[in-house]
Amino acid sequence: IGPYADSTRRSIKGNWYPPAASFENTAIIILTINKDGQLENCYLSSPSPDEGFNESLINAARKTKYAPLPDEVKEDKVDLDMEFSMKRRTILNNN
């Protein structure tokens, strides 16, 4: 299920627009995806202290279109846990 999880992560990142005010945050999101690729549930098991960051990640997960589960997955649904982090650098102008 590794390649499926990697593809899912990239899809979420493509829909994710963290707030510009966020500088360094990490959150762990849990996704429940059924055999047909429908998102059944998503929540943060380890939210960041930045509510805007958390909300943007949940919104990205809800907007994402998921592929059906691979044929080798025999369960009707899977839970994927993924860590998302963001670090922004501050550029100082020393003029």
N, C-alpha and C positions, 0 to 999 in steps of 0.2 A: 504493500500500500504506500510505500515511500514515494514513488513517482507521482501517484495521485495526490498525496499530501503536498508535495512540492508544487505541482501545478495549481492546486487550490490556493496555496499561499501566494503565488504570483498573481492569480486572479484577484484576490482580495487586495493586494498591494496596488493593482491597477485601478481600483475603485476608491482608494484611501487618500483622503486629503486632510492630514493632521492640521490643527490650527497653527497659524504662523507664530503665535505667542509661545508655543511649546518648545522647550529646549532639549531636555533629556528625560525621556520617559520609557518605561517598559511595562507591558501588560501581557497577560496570558489569556487567550480566548479559547473557549470550548465550543466546537461546532458539532451538531448532530445532523448528519446528512443521510437521507434514505437511499435505497437501491436505485431509485429513479433520478437521483441528483437534486432532490428537493431539500432545502434547509428546514429542518424541523425545530431546531432550537439553537440559540447562541447566547452565551453569557461570558462575563469575565470572571475567571476563577482567581485571578490575581490582578486587580485593577491598578493603574498608576494613580498617583495623587492628583493628577490633572484631569478633571472631569471632562473638559473639552476633548482631550486626547482620547479618553475612554469612549465618549459618545461617537467620535469620528470613526473609531475602529469598529464599533458595533454597526454603525450605519453602512460602512464599507462591506461588512460581512452580509448584511441584509440585501444590499444591492447586487451582490455577486451572483452570477449564474453558474451553477455547479454542474459538472459532468456527472453522468450516472456512475455508480460505483463499478470498479473493475470486476470482470466475471469471476476472478479468483476469490473475491470476497463473498462468503456464503451467508453472512448475516444480512438481515433486512435493513440495518442501518449501522453506521459507525460514528464514534465520537472521536474527533480530532482535537488535540490541544496544540496550540501554536503560540509561540512568543513573538511579539512584535515590539521593536524598539525604534527609537528615534533619537538622534543626537544632532544638534545643530551647532555649528561653530560660530563664534562671534569674531568678526574681523575688526581689529583695532586699527585706526588710522593714526599714525604717530607724526602728524605734520605739525 
